[in-house]
């Protein structure tokens, strides 16, 4: 949530910043309501002070033999007026919240305006594959090698799903173990969160109320609950309604979960197979930091995601996203995109993002600074990594002429020492 003080003090700056996210924002209703709020608050406080003064005068009035009935009547009248004003105040505050809570996070000042067309590649690793044979796409390779069963997945679940089979299941598990091993080595704490979350979790993450229909809601549960679309939604709620100390920060977490996405994409070539689906596996990183430690944490997380892809020897690039391509809750995002040879394009396998204090304001996640002042934490998240894009990139970039797949060296210990997966003989 954007700091309302910033909206009131710098309305044109906020308007211009949100315009970079292609968001048409008019600050005037919030400014008008805030003035009304201040007037009501001042009136309520003035009335309360007058009530207290009148009540305090009763003993002296009685002692002087005065009739105190008029004093009590005036106190009663002031209390009735206050009750009405307090109800109006609550109504105005709810209106302000309703206007502010749907606003996206402000993008960092250095981001370009617009969407994907203004994303900027800032780093490239490896060479795009130049095969001396006709390469196969990942769908063909996975079927040839018995790694994925798309037909049976469609039978038991429907389109937009897949089943990892035999060496495919082991390769998927090897990738997840590789990610986990690296995060543990870097001092991240492992979490296995619940997959069923409450509304407050979606609200704190910034997905609700605007995007509440984009998740899978469970029927028959009161209060309503939903299935997590990413582990970030759970991890950024670990310290909701808490005040941390400087010694607590930074807090570094990671979690493995399946992720459940309502929109699985289309039948376009670039979304075939595992590129987009209703369910996919992901290891997610989240950090809670101080305001001062926020930028360094972002750079660290970007480098961590890069290291994971580089360790597999895969060609990839890093994109700095334009303001409008950053998600609703994020002020800054770098995408790590892996090369998919059959498509001739790069696909995102990690989005490392800084929400600044946007999520912390929504979830009241705070810390005490060195002077004892209470501040909002900064929260950051990044995939470390999503396997549904890494897996296709790996099988395509590591394919041999006969359709065999060379297993990257870091994964072999989880594959029983296997170095090459060979096509199934029929």
SULNOR-V311786 format. One record per backbone hydrogen bond with DSSP energy under -1.0 kcal/mol. CO is the residue of the C=O (numbers start at 1). NH is the residue of the N-H. If there is no record, write none. Layout:
BEGIN
CO|NH ; CO|NH
END
This chain:
BEGIN
3|7 ; 4|8 ; 5|9 ; 6|10 ; 10|14 ; 11|15 ; 12|16 ; 13|17 ; 14|18 ; 15|19 ; 18|23 ; 19|22 ; 20|114 ; 27|31 ; 28|32 ; 29|33 ; 30|34 ; 31|35 ; 32|36 ; 33|37 ; 34|38 ; 35|39 ; 36|40 ; 37|41 ; 38|42 ; 39|43 ; 40|44 ; 41|45 ; 42|46 ; 43|47 ; 44|48 ; 45|49 ; 46|50 ; 47|51 ; 48|52 ; 49|53 ; 50|54 ; 51|55 ; 52|56 ; 57|61 ; 58|62 ; 59|63 ; 60|64 ; 61|66 ; 62|65 ; 68|72 ; 69|73 ; 70|74 ; 71|75 ; 72|76 ; 73|77 ; 74|78 ; 75|79 ; 76|80 ; 77|81 ; 78|82 ; 79|83 ; 80|84 ; 81|85 ; 82|86 ; 83|87 ; 84|88 ; 85|89 ; 86|90 ; 87|91 ; 88|92 ; 89|93 ; 90|94 ; 91|95 ; 92|96 ; 93|97 ; 94|98 ; 95|99 ; 96|100 ; 97|101 ; 100|103 ; 108|111 ; 112|323 ; 114|324 ; 115|118 ; 116|119 ; 120|320 ; 123|318 ; 125|316 ; 137|141 ; 138|142 ; 139|143 ; 140|144 ; 141|145 ; 142|147 ; 144|424 ; 147|165 ; 150|154 ; 151|155 ; 152|156 ; 153|157 ; 153|158 ; 160|278 ; 163|149 ; 165|168 ; 166|170 ; 167|171 ; 168|172 ; 169|173 ; 170|174 ; 171|175 ; 172|176 ; 173|177 ; 174|178 ; 175|179 ; 176|180 ; 177|181 ; 178|182 ; 179|183 ; 180|184 ; 181|185 ; 182|186 ; 183|188 ; 184|187 ; 189|254 ; 195|228 ; 197|226 ; 198|201 ; 198|202 ; 199|203 ; 200|204 ; 201|205 ; 202|207 ; 202|208 ; 207|211 ; 209|212 ; 211|214 ; 216|227 ; 225|218 ; 226|197 ; 228|260 ; 230|233 ; 231|235 ; 232|236 ; 234|237 ; 235|238 ; 237|240 ; 239|242 ; 242|366 ; 244|368 ; 245|248 ; 251|288 ; 252|189 ; 253|286 ; 254|191 ; 255|284 ; 257|282 ; 259|280 ; 268|271 ; 269|272 ; 272|275 ; 278|261 ; 280|259 ; 281|387 ; 282|257 ; 283|384 ; 284|255 ; 285|382 ; 286|253 ; 287|380 ; 288|251 ; 289|378 ; 293|297 ; 294|298 ; 295|299 ; 296|300 ; 297|301 ; 298|302 ; 299|303 ; 300|304 ; 301|305 ; 302|306 ; 303|307 ; 304|308 ; 305|309 ; 306|310 ; 307|311 ; 309|314 ; 310|313 ; 315|339 ; 316|125 ; 317|337 ; 318|122 ; 318|123 ; 319|335 ; 320|120 ; 322|325 ; 327|330 ; 328|105 ; 331|108 ; 332|354 ; 333|321 ; 334|352 ; 335|319 ; 336|349 ; 336|350 ; 337|317 ; 338|347 ; 340|343 ; 340|344 ; 340|345 ; 345|340 ; 347|338 ; 349|386 ; 350|336 ; 352|334 ; 353|381 ; 354|331 ; 354|332 ; 355|358 ; 356|379 ; 357|361 ; 358|362 ; 359|363 ; 360|365 ; 363|241 ; 365|377 ; 366|244 ; 367|375 ; 369|372 ; 373|369 ; 375|367 ; 378|289 ; 379|355 ; 380|287 ; 381|353 ; 382|285 ; 385|283 ; 386|390 ; 387|391 ; 389|393 ; 390|394 ; 391|395 ; 392|396 ; 393|397 ; 394|398 ; 398|406 ; 400|403 ; 404|400 ; 405|421 ; 408|411 ; 409|412 ; 411|414 ; 412|415 ; 412|417 ; 415|418 ; 419|407 ; 421|405
END
